Amino acid sequence: MANAALVIDNVALAGSIAASSQALTMPVSKLLSPHPSERWRSLSSSDWFVLDNGASISADTIMIGGLTCSADATLRLRLSSIDATGAAGDVLDTGPVVDGDARFDIKYRSFVTALAAPLAWRYLRFDISDPGAAYVEAGFVLEGLREEMAVNFTQGGSVQYVDRSRVAKSSSGMSLVWNDNQFRRIDLSFPWVEEAQRYGLIEQLDRVCGRRSNVLLITEPDAQNLPRASFYGLMTDVTPVTFGVLFDLFGKQLRLDERI
């Protein structure tokens, strides 16, 4: 089991994006929004988008979130160094990916790939085919380098679903429910953070991201279900860094709410 890892710099946000088609009020530019529910919607059941990073980038983690696919959907990721259409896939071509693959789960509405080593590319092409659907959708795209924690989180962490529905009792004693959406919340403790990561990854996480910028936390980068192990959202608290029993060891509590 690999240690938990973080991606805190989404280099895709500096790129430009185009799609094979788009609904007037749901353009492909929504994919560079911080809100996964602000989706790009196509005009047919089989469409694609291409992200141009403007120059070659180096990354090892890609996530496409906010997908609204059925169980029959097929995805395909291609990375290219020179082909502006992305179709060449000379850097990486996943081929068809279906629900149940370690990288794609319709229940978690995301596709996640954690490469074994960084690759260099300029163009990212993502194809979505969903037979029987009137359109396909996606909410955001992330590219970046992940950094694994040198020492993993300890027992006692938690994952929970936060249901935003409102429940109230009527005068007759009935429970009235106003349905709302829900999201996942994760709380992990890292009591043995080494000095290099305390003043590197953790310092950047607190100082640059804070509670205002999305980050990606992968609890298990080699998981058999990467979408389930991936949490994309905001830190709920900028928790203090604690000093350990040794001067070169520190502690950090990481609390994250999945963004919807």
Phi, psi and chi 1 to 4 in degrees:
 res  aa     phi    psi   chi1   chi2   chi3   chi4
   1 MET       -  123.6  173.4  178.8  170.7      -
   2 ALA   -76.3  153.0      -      -      -      -
   3 ASN   -70.6  158.2  -67.9  -10.8      -      -
   4 ALA   -58.0  148.8      -      -      -      -
   5 ALA  -136.3  155.2      -      -      -      -
   6 LEU  -125.2  142.4  -74.9  162.4      -      -
   7 VAL  -119.0  114.2  179.0      -      -      -
   8 ILE  -115.1   -3.7   60.7  177.3      -      -
   9 ASP  -123.1  103.7 -175.4   15.0      -      -
  10 ASN   -88.8   98.1 -176.8    4.1      -      -
  11 VAL   -71.2  -16.2  -63.8      -      -      -
  12 ALA   -62.2  -26.5      -      -      -      -
  13 LEU   -64.9  -19.4  -61.5  179.0      -      -
  14 ALA   -89.8   -1.6      -      -      -      -
  15 GLY   -91.9 -177.9      -      -      -      -
  16 SER  -119.5  152.7   57.7      -      -      -
  17 ILE  -137.4  145.2 -161.6  161.9      -      -
  18 ALA  -142.2  156.5      -      -      -      -
  19 ALA  -135.8  161.8      -      -      -      -
  20 SER   -66.7  -30.2   51.8      -      -      -
  21 SER  -161.4  164.0   70.0      -      -      -
  22 GLN  -159.0  144.2   59.6 -175.3   13.7      -
  23 ALA   -72.1  148.4      -      -      -      -
  24 LEU   -57.5  -43.1 -179.3   62.9      -      -
  25 THR   -94.3    0.2   58.6      -      -      -
  26 MET  -132.8   64.5  -59.4  174.5   71.2      -
  27 PRO   -70.3  165.9   29.0  -36.7      -      -
  28 VAL   -67.4  -19.9   71.2      -      -      -
  29 SER   -60.8  -19.1   58.5      -      -      -
  30 LYS   -60.6  -23.4  -63.4  -74.9 -171.1 -178.2
  31 LEU   -65.9  -17.7  -72.6  169.3      -      -
  32 LEU  -103.0   13.6  -57.6 -177.6      -      -
  33 SER   -83.8  152.7  158.2      -      -      -
  34 PRO   -76.2   -5.6   27.9  -34.9      -      -
  35 HIS  -106.3  111.8  -52.5  -75.1      -      -
  36 PRO   -59.3  -26.6  -26.0   35.1      -      -
  37 SER   -78.8  -10.6   59.6      -      -      -
  38 GLU   -87.0   86.6  -68.1 -175.2  -10.2      -
  39 ARG   -94.7  153.9  -63.1 -175.4  178.4   93.3
  40 TRP   -81.6  134.5  157.0   65.5      -      -
  41 ARG  -124.3  132.5  175.7  179.1  -68.5  179.6
  42 SER   -87.4 -176.4   74.8      -      -      -
  43 LEU  -110.3    4.1  -61.3  177.4      -      -
  44 SER  -148.5  178.4   74.5      -      -      -
  45 SER   -84.4   -4.1   63.0      -      -      -
  46 SER  -140.9  105.8 -177.2      -      -      -
  47 ASP  -146.1  175.8  -81.3  -83.4      -      -
  48 TRP  -150.7  162.6   47.9  -95.6      -      -
  49 PHE  -134.0  155.3   66.5   82.5      -      -
  50 VAL  -126.2  127.8  173.9      -      -      -
  51 LEU  -103.3  122.9  172.1   68.1      -      -
  52 ASP  -103.3  114.4  178.4    1.7      -      -
  53 ASN   -78.3   -4.8  -70.8  -69.7      -      -
  54 GLY    86.2  -26.8      -      -      -      -
  55 ALA  -162.3  170.1      -      -      -      -
  56 SER   -65.6  135.0  179.8      -      -      -
  57 ILE  -119.5  163.2   64.6  164.9      -      -
  58 SER  -119.0  125.2  178.0      -      -      -
  59 ALA  -153.3  161.3      -      -      -      -
  60 ASP  -132.8    3.9   57.7   13.1      -      -
  61 THR  -138.5  131.2  -54.1      -      -      -
  62 ILE  -133.1  135.4  -62.1  167.0      -      -
  63 MET  -137.3  131.6 -178.3  174.8 -171.8      -
  64 ILE  -115.6  115.8  -45.5  -65.5      -      -
  65 GLY  -117.0  176.6      -      -      -      -
  66 GLY    69.3   25.1      -      -      -      -
  67 LEU   -74.5  146.4  -60.4  170.1      -      -
  68 THR  -125.0   60.6   57.0      -      -      -
  69 CYS   -94.8  155.0  -60.6      -      -      -
  70 SER   -90.5  176.2   74.5      -      -      -
  71 ALA   -66.4  -15.9      -      -      -      -
  72 ASP   -91.2    0.3  -63.1  -34.9      -      -
  73 ALA   -69.7  150.2      -      -      -      -
  74 THR  -128.7  132.6  -58.3      -      -      -
  75 LEU  -115.0  158.5  -48.1  179.6      -      -
  76 ARG  -151.3  126.4 -175.8  179.7 -178.8 -176.5
  77 LEU  -108.6  130.7  172.4   69.7      -      -
  78 ARG  -131.4  136.6  -79.2  175.0  -81.0 -175.2
  79 LEU  -117.3  133.9  -53.6  175.8      -      -
  80 SER  -134.3  146.6  178.9      -      -      -
  81 SER   -91.8  -27.7   58.5      -      -      -
  82 ILE  -131.9  -21.0   55.6  173.8      -      -
  83 ASP   -85.7  112.8  179.5   12.7      -      -
  84 ALA   -67.1  -18.7      -      -      -      -
  85 THR   -83.0  -16.3   69.6      -      -      -
  86 GLY    77.4   -6.6      -      -      -      -
  87 ALA   -68.6  -25.9      -      -      -      -
  88 ALA   -63.4  -39.1      -      -      -      -
  89 GLY    57.1   37.8      -      -      -      -
  90 ASP   -71.8  -19.4   55.2  -72.1      -      -
  91 VAL   -92.1  -43.1  175.9      -      -      -
  92 LEU  -157.8  138.8  177.3   71.7      -      -
  93 ASP  -140.6  111.7 -174.4  -13.1      -      -
  94 THR   -74.3  -18.3   63.4      -      -      -
  95 GLY    70.0 -175.3      -      -      -      -
  96 PRO   -64.7  133.0  -20.9   32.6      -      -
  97 VAL  -122.4  128.3  176.6      -      -      -
  98 VAL  -117.1  166.3  -62.1      -      -      -
  99 ASP   -57.2  134.7 -177.2   41.9      -      -
 100 GLY   105.1  -20.4      -      -      -      -
 101 ASP   -62.7  150.9 -174.4  -79.5      -      -
 102 ALA   -59.4  -19.9      -      -      -      -
 103 ARG   -97.8   -8.6  -62.8  161.8  -67.9 -176.3
 104 PHE  -141.0  127.2  176.2   39.4      -      -
 105 ASP  -143.2  118.6 -168.5  -37.2      -      -
 106 ILE   -68.0  -24.9   60.8  169.9      -      -
 107 LYS   -67.0  -33.7  -64.0 -173.8  -64.1  -64.5
 108 TYR   -98.6    3.0  -61.9   94.1      -      -
 109 ARG    54.6   39.5  -63.1 -174.9  173.4 -174.4
 110 SER  -152.1  157.6   61.4      -      -      -
 111 PHE  -119.1  127.8  168.0   91.3      -      -
 112 VAL  -135.0  130.8 -174.8      -      -      -
 113 THR  -127.8  131.0 -176.3      -      -      -
 114 ALA  -115.5   99.8      -      -      -      -
 115 LEU   -69.9  150.9  -56.1  172.2      -      -
 116 ALA   -68.0  -27.9      -      -      -      -
 117 ALA  -149.4  153.5      -      -      -      -
 118 PRO   -61.2  144.8  -22.1   34.1      -      -
 119 LEU  -121.2  162.0  -62.9  176.2      -      -
 120 ALA  -114.4  129.5      -      -      -      -
 121 TRP  -155.3  164.4   68.7   87.0      -      -
 122 ARG  -111.6  -39.7  174.0  170.8  173.3  172.2
 123 TYR  -111.2  134.5  -56.9   99.0      -      -
 124 LEU  -117.5  124.6  178.3  152.9      -      -
 125 ARG  -117.9  133.2  174.7  171.9  172.7  144.6
 126 PHE  -129.6  118.9 -164.7   69.7      -      -
 127 ASP  -103.4  137.4  -67.7   72.0      -      -
 128 ILE  -128.2  126.0  -49.8  173.9      -      -
 129 SER  -126.3  126.3  177.9      -      -      -
 130 ASP  -135.9   84.8 -162.6   -4.9      -      -
 131 PRO   -55.1  135.4  -22.9   33.3      -      -
 132 GLY    92.7  -16.6      -      -      -      -
 133 ALA   -84.7  155.5      -      -      -      -
 134 ALA   -83.7  -19.7      -      -      -      -
 135 TYR  -163.4  170.2   50.7   79.5      -      -
 136 VAL  -122.7  157.4  -65.3      -      -      -
 137 GLU  -139.4  154.1  -67.0  179.4  -30.5      -
 138 ALA  -150.5  151.6      -      -      -      -
 139 GLY  -106.5  -32.8      -      -      -      -
 140 PHE  -161.3  161.4   69.0   89.0      -      -
 141 VAL  -129.2  138.3   56.0      -      -      -
 142 LEU  -130.7  134.1  173.6  143.2      -      -
 143 GLU  -130.5  138.0  -58.0  169.7  -56.5      -
 144 GLY  -179.8  176.0      -      -      -      -
 145 LEU   -98.6  128.6  -71.9  166.5      -      -
 146 ARG   -95.6  151.5   68.7 -177.3 -177.9  -83.9
 147 GLU  -124.5  120.9 -177.3  173.8  -20.0      -
 148 GLU   -79.9  144.3  -70.9 -168.9   14.3      -
 149 MET   -69.1  135.8  -60.7  -60.0  -65.5      -
 150 ALA   -63.6  -35.0      -      -      -      -
 151 VAL  -125.5  129.7 -177.9      -      -      -
 152 ASN   -74.8  168.5 -149.3    6.7      -      -
 153 PHE   -66.7  156.9   57.2   89.2      -      -
 154 THR   -98.5  172.8   58.7      -      -      -
 155 GLN   -60.7  153.2  -67.5 -179.0  -14.3      -
 156 GLY   104.4   -5.7      -      -      -      -
 157 GLY   -69.8  170.5      -      -      -      -
 158 SER  -145.9  151.5   63.7      -      -      -
 159 VAL  -131.2  132.8  177.7      -      -      -
 160 GLN  -143.3  156.4   71.6  175.9  100.6      -
 161 TYR   -93.6  130.5  -80.0   90.3      -      -
 162 VAL  -103.7  113.1  178.3      -      -      -
 163 ASP   -95.0  119.1 -169.4  -20.1      -      -
 164 ARG   -86.4    4.8  -60.2  178.2   66.7 -112.9
 165 SER   -63.3  148.8  -60.3      -      -      -
 166 ARG  -104.9  133.6  -68.0  179.1  -65.3  128.2
 167 VAL  -122.4  130.5 -179.3      -      -      -
 168 ALA  -140.4  147.1      -      -      -      -
 169 LYS   -87.1  135.6  -68.1  -73.2 -173.3 -178.3
 170 SER   -85.6  173.0   69.3      -      -      -
 171 SER   -64.6  -23.1   58.3      -      -      -
 172 SER   -88.1   -3.8   62.9      -      -      -
 173 GLY    97.4   -1.6      -      -      -      -
 174 MET   -73.9  151.0  -68.0 -169.7  -59.7      -
 175 SER   -94.3  117.5  -65.8      -      -      -
 176 LEU   -97.5  133.2  -56.3  177.9      -      -
 177 VAL  -121.5  126.8  178.9      -      -      -
 178 TRP  -105.0  105.2  -71.5  -93.7      -      -
 179 ASN   -64.5  142.2  -68.8  -28.0      -      -
 180 ASP  -144.0  178.4 -153.0  -28.3      -      -
 181 ASN   -82.6  176.3   49.8   29.9      -      -
 182 GLN  -141.1  161.0   60.1 -175.5   27.7      -
 183 PHE  -145.4  167.5   59.4   89.7      -      -
 184 ARG   -97.1  145.9  -68.6 -176.9  -62.1  167.9
 185 ARG  -125.3  134.2  172.9  176.0  -67.2  160.4
 186 ILE  -126.4  142.1 -172.9  165.6      -      -
 187 ASP  -137.2  111.2 -172.5  -13.6      -      -
 188 LEU  -123.4  147.8  -59.3  178.2      -      -
 189 SER  -115.0  126.4  177.8      -      -      -
 190 PHE  -115.8   91.0  -64.2   88.1      -      -
 191 PRO   -82.5   -8.2   29.1  -32.8      -      -
 192 TRP  -127.8   70.3  -53.8  104.0      -      -
 193 VAL   -91.2  123.2  177.7      -      -      -
 194 GLU   -73.2  158.5  -62.8 -178.7   -9.6      -
 195 GLU   -57.8  -41.1 -175.0  175.1   20.5      -
 196 ALA   -61.5  -41.8      -      -      -      -
 197 GLN   -78.7  -28.2  -73.2 -166.2  -39.8      -
 198 ARG   -62.4  -44.6 -177.8  -94.7  177.2  -93.0
 199 TYR   -92.5   -0.4  -69.2  111.0      -      -
 200 GLY  -109.1  -91.4      -      -      -      -
 201 LEU   -57.9  -49.9  177.1   67.9      -      -
 202 ILE   -68.3  -40.2  -60.8  -58.5      -      -
 203 GLU   -62.0  -42.2 -178.5   73.1    6.9      -
 204 GLN   -68.5  -38.8 -174.4  177.2    0.6      -
 205 LEU   -58.3  -46.7  178.9   67.9      -      -
 206 ASP   -75.2  -43.4  -70.0   -9.2      -      -
 207 ARG   -78.6  -39.8 -179.4  178.0   56.6   83.9
 208 VAL   -93.4  -45.4  176.8      -      -      -
 209 CYS   -85.6  -49.9  -63.9      -      -      -
 210 GLY    54.1 -138.4      -      -      -      -
 211 ARG   -99.2   10.0  -61.0  176.4   58.6 -150.4
 212 ARG  -112.3  -14.9   58.7 -167.9  178.3  -86.0
 213 SER  -121.3  138.4  -62.6      -      -      -
 214 ASN   -65.3  143.8  -67.3  -28.7      -      -
 215 VAL  -131.9  160.6  -61.5      -      -      -
 216 LEU  -113.9  122.4  171.6   60.9      -      -
 217 LEU  -111.5  123.7  167.2   66.0      -      -
 218 ILE  -112.4  113.5  -53.6  177.8      -      -
 219 THR   -70.5  -25.7   57.7      -      -      -
 220 GLU  -150.3   90.9 -167.8  178.8  -13.6      -
 221 PRO   -60.7  -18.3  -26.0   36.1      -      -
 222 ASP  -107.2   25.2   54.9    1.1      -      -
 223 ALA   -65.6  155.1      -      -      -      -
 224 GLN   -79.8   -7.2  -67.8  -56.6  -56.4      -
 225 ASN  -140.3   88.2 -171.3  -37.7      -      -
 226 LEU   -66.2  -38.9  -86.8  169.4      -      -
 227 PRO   -58.5  -38.0  -28.5   37.6      -      -
 228 ARG   -68.9  -32.7 -176.1  175.2   60.0 -160.5
 229 ALA   -85.7   -1.5      -      -      -      -
 230 SER  -108.8  132.1  -59.8      -      -      -
 231 PHE  -125.1  113.7  -63.6   78.3      -      -
 232 TYR  -110.8  115.3  176.4   78.3      -      -
 233 GLY   176.6 -150.7      -      -      -      -
 234 LEU  -113.9  142.9  -64.2  170.9      -      -
 235 MET   -65.2  134.9  -72.0 -161.8  -61.9      -
 236 THR   -80.8  -26.1   60.2      -      -      -
 237 ASP  -142.7  143.4  -55.8  -71.5      -      -
 238 VAL   -89.9   87.5 -177.8      -      -      -
 239 THR   -73.1  152.5   57.8      -      -      -
 240 PRO   -70.0  151.0   24.7  -34.0      -      -
 241 VAL   -86.8  125.6  174.9      -      -      -
 242 THR   -98.5  152.2   59.4      -      -      -
 243 PHE   -90.8  134.9  -68.6   91.5      -      -
 244 GLY   -87.3 -173.1      -      -      -      -
 245 VAL   -70.1  -21.8  -65.6      -      -      -
 246 LEU  -110.9  148.4  -58.5  175.6      -      -
 247 PHE   -67.5  -21.7  -71.6  112.0      -      -
 248 ASP  -102.5   16.8   57.7  -10.1      -      -
 249 LEU  -124.8  142.5  -73.0  175.7      -      -
 250 PHE  -137.0  170.7  -55.7   85.9      -      -
 251 GLY  -126.8  152.3      -      -      -      -
 252 LYS  -150.7  131.3  178.4   67.7  173.1  177.2
 253 GLN   -98.9  128.3 -164.2   79.5   12.6      -
 254 LEU  -116.4  116.1 -174.4   57.2      -      -
 255 ARG  -119.7  127.9  -57.9 -172.5 -178.2  106.7
 256 LEU  -137.4  133.4 -171.8   79.9      -      -
 257 ASP  -104.0  127.5  -83.0    0.8      -      -
 258 GLU   -62.7  135.4 -161.6  169.7   40.6      -
 259 ARG   -91.5  136.5 -159.2  158.9 -171.6  178.1
 260 ILE  -120.2      -   54.5  176.7      -      -
